[in-house]
Amino acid sequence: MDKAKITFGTREDKKALEEHPVFAPKFDADGLIPAVAMDAETKEPLMLAYMNAESLQQTLALGEAVYFSRSRQEIWHKGATSGHVQKVKEIRTDCDQDAVILYVEQLGAGACHTGRTTCFYRVVDLEKGTHPTALSFTEADLSFDPNSVYGK
Amino acid sequence: MDKAKITFGTREDKKALEEHPVFAPKFDADGLIPAVAMDAETKEPLMLAYMNAESLQQTLALGEAVYFSRSRQEIWHKGATSGHVQKVKEIRTDCDQDAVILYVEQLGAGACHTGRTTCFYRVVDLEKGTHPTALSFTEADLSFDPNSVYGK
């Protein structure tokens, strides 16, 4: 899409937000909406990050995921440093339009800065009753060396 | 797990949060963490909601999804009204532990209060370049009558 022309609908009543075919995303008090990136092929979740209106517009214009980094307080074109760009295949929103899901093709070795294919590489131990609650690592093993990609 | 015994780890340095097998979830300034529920069978996303520490502890204790309703500002045991309980099969967290994903068995007709199987029933039109940006409805059609389940 032409970025200059990307606009969002106005948020009217609840019924309209739920049933109208108009994208009217809700940005919170900090101007952000949560965005979950999932692998378009495997349906595995890759990461959860946030977008502001500008980064969502850039995502639509570029066809690549652009987030807003809360820690750095800046627009964050995923993959700009690492080459691990996320090509957007589909974007969904939910009933009240306060969340988005991106189905992406993850380029490069993985989505996570720890060197893994996904950020969701740990599972909560539901049965063990450990204190504090324990995590187990999944098979989403190190797929690249983060230092060689991101530097120290 | 025994709810009385459910505790979370303390959030230490970044490396520990990423690499230690201890669940130390980050709750934001409002005491909340985003939680994405996905169908354990189909891997389709069902909804994105929020949990506070208490609702996360209840989720672990019950084995059913318990959220915190931001609009009502109260603990929200999903399905308490509708019968559409979410049986928790797996919970994952991400590298910095500020998000969780729940793989659930969705009981009843669907997750969404609009009467659909999923809240993510609309897709952003990436190609059309409409102003404002348009949404298309997916095949996640009405699977139940919300009025008969939730009342008016």
Interface residues (C-beta under 8 A of the other chain):
Chain A: M1 D2 K5 I6 T7 F8 G9 E18 E19 H20 P21 V22 F23 A24 P34 V36 M38 K43 E44 P45 M47 L48 L60 G63 V88 E90 I91 R92 T93 D94 C95 D98 A99 V100 I101 C112 H113 T114 R116 C119 F120 Y121 R122 V123 V124 D125 L126 E127 K128 G129 H131 P132 T133 A134 L135 S136 F137 T138
Chain B: M1 D2 K5 I6 T7 F8 G9 E18 E19 H20 P21 V22 F23 A24 P34 V36 M38 K43 E44 P45 M47 L48 L60 G63 V88 E90 I91 R92 T93 D94 C95 D98 A99 V100 I101 C112 H113 T114 R116 C119 F120 Y121 R122 V123 V124 D125 L126 E127 K128 G129 H131 P132 T133 A134 L135 S136 F137 T138
